[in-house]
Amino acid sequence: MAKHGKKYLEALKLVDRTKVYDVREAFELLEKTAVANFDETIEVAIRLGVDPRHADQQVRGTVTLPHGTGKSVRVLVFAKGDKIKEAEEAGADYVGAEDLVAKVENGFLDFDVAIATPDMMGSVGKLGRILGPRGLMPNPKAGTVTFDVGKAVKEVKAGKIEFRVDKTGIVHAPIGKKSFGVDKLIDNFNALMDAIIKAKPASAKGQYIKSIVVSSTMGPGIKINPQKVAA
């Protein structure tokens, strides 16, 4: 069993483990339980009533958080020709064609998001075994395979995130930093939940939002009432 530090155990005393909180109540409590001496990331875990083993029950999409994530996102772009300059001007951290593919093949993974132009996917495709397991593979559904690389880079830098249900039926996503304050975190939370609700598969039956837990990097989980959010 994992051992927790003194700060975590003190924070845990503030949380009623048997209760599901309203959204504002949960985020106000979160401010009190995020007691680490750094600006903790706030994360949400949403359990969905889907069976991810079935292709028609996959839940995946993107959302631009109104206040961003608070994290500096390193963007890598696979492109050639004029698209290299377009990506660089938009603020991409790393841009290249075959040379960049080779660099990643040799172990370079110092980036958070990868974007590729469609004409580069023939070369980028062979990186699937490296990028796929890390959630870094460019994908048209996530808007990361596109000729409009300037727009894609700017959106990611502004706080666009991808969400995807894992094999246990849970979506994990960051929604900001503790320093954002309650109102901005709630705005980001609502934007994420709206996107997940809109992404509900037609084949999903019964209760779609099963449970929601919000937590800080070092703090305990706080349950949010899923019925009120879904409504």
Residue pairs with C-beta under 8 A, 6 or more apart in sequence:
4 12
7 35
7 36
7 218
8 218
8 219
8 220
10 35
11 32
11 33
11 34
11 35
11 219
11 220
12 33
12 220
14 29
14 32
14 33
15 29
15 33
15 220
15 221
15 222
19 223
20 223
20 224
20 225
20 226
21 29
21 222
21 223
21 224
21 225
22 224
22 225
22 228
23 186
23 189
23 190
23 224
23 225
23 228
23 229
24 182
24 186
26 214
26 222
26 223
26 224
27 182
27 185
27 186
27 189
27 214
28 182
29 222
30 42
30 178
30 185
30 214
30 215
30 216
30 219
30 222
31 178
31 181
31 182
33 216
33 219
33 220
33 222
34 40
34 42
34 178
34 216
34 217
34 218
34 219
35 218
35 219
36 216
36 217
36 218
36 219
39 70
39 177
39 178
39 179
40 177
40 178
40 216
40 217
40 218
40 219
41 69
41 70
41 71
41 174
41 176
41 177
41 216
41 217
42 174
42 175
42 176
42 177
42 178
42 180
42 185
42 214
42 215
42 216
43 172
43 173
43 174
43 175
43 214
43 215
43 216
43 217
44 171
44 172
44 173
44 175
44 189
44 192
44 212
44 213
44 214
45 170
45 171
45 172
45 212
45 213
45 214
45 215
45 221
46 170
46 171
46 173
46 193
46 196
46 209
46 211
46 212
47 169
47 170
47 209
47 210
47 211
47 212
48 59
48 165
48 169
48 170
48 171
48 196
48 204
48 208
48 209
48 210
49 169
49 204
49 205
49 206
49 207
49 208
49 209
49 210
50 57
50 58
50 59
50 165
50 169
50 201
50 204
50 208
51 57
51 169
52 58
52 59
52 165
52 166
52 167
52 168
52 169
53 167
54 203
56 201
56 202
56 203
57 201
57 203
57 204
58 164
58 165
58 201
59 163
59 164
59 165
59 171
59 196
59 199
59 200
59 201
60 141
60 142
60 162
60 163
60 164
60 165
60 199
61 141
61 142
61 162
61 163
61 195
61 196
61 198
61 199
62 142
62 143
62 160
62 161
62 162
62 163
62 195
63 160
63 161
63 163
63 191
63 192
63 194
63 195
64 155
64 158
64 159
64 160
64 161
64 191
65 159
65 160
65 161
65 175
65 176
65 187
65 188
65 191
65 192
66 159
66 184
66 187
66 188
66 191
67 159
67 176
67 180
67 184
67 187
67 188
68 158
68 159
68 176
69 159
69 161
69 174
69 175
69 176
69 177
70 176
70 177
70 179
70 180
71 112
71 174
71 177
73 112
73 113
73 156
73 157
74 93
74 94
74 110
74 111
74 112
74 113
75 91
75 92
75 93
75 94
75 111
75 112
75 113
75 114
75 115
75 153
75 156
75 157
76 92
76 93
76 94
76 95
76 100
76 104
76 111
76 113
76 114
76 115
77 83
77 84
77 87
77 92
77 94
77 95
77 96
77 114
77 115
77 116
77 149
77 153
78 96
78 97
78 100
78 101
78 114
78 115
78 116
78 117
78 120
78 123
78 124
78 138
79 86
79 87
79 95
79 96
79 97
79 116
79 117
79 120
79 149
80 97
80 117
80 119
80 120
83 117
83 147
83 149
84 95
84 96
84 97
86 149
86 150
87 95
87 115
87 149
87 150
87 153
88 95
89 150
90 149
90 150
90 151
90 152
90 153
90 154
90 157
91 153
91 154
91 157
92 115
92 149
92 153
93 111
94 100
94 111
96 103
97 120
97 123
98 123
101 120
101 123
101 124
101 126
101 127
104 127
104 130
104 131
105 126
105 127
105 130
109 130
109 134
109 136
111 136
112 136
113 136
113 144
113 156
114 124
114 131
114 136
114 137
114 138
114 144
115 138
115 144
115 145
115 146
115 149
115 152
115 153
115 156
116 124
116 138
116 144
116 145
117 145
117 146
117 147
117 149
118 145
118 146
118 147
121 138
121 145
124 137
124 138
127 137
128 137
131 137
131 138
135 162
135 164
138 144
138 145
139 145
140 146
142 162
143 152
143 155
143 160
144 152
144 162
146 152
161 173
161 174
161 192
163 171
163 173
163 192
163 195
163 196
164 171
165 171
166 172
169 210
171 196
173 192
175 185
175 188
175 189
175 192
176 184
176 185
176 188
178 216
180 188
189 214
193 209
193 212
193 229
196 209
197 208
197 209
197 230
200 208
207 226
208 230
209 226
209 227
209 229
209 230
210 226
211 223
211 226
212 223
212 224
212 225
212 226
212 229
213 221
213 222
213 223
213 224
214 221
214 222
214 224
215 221
215 222
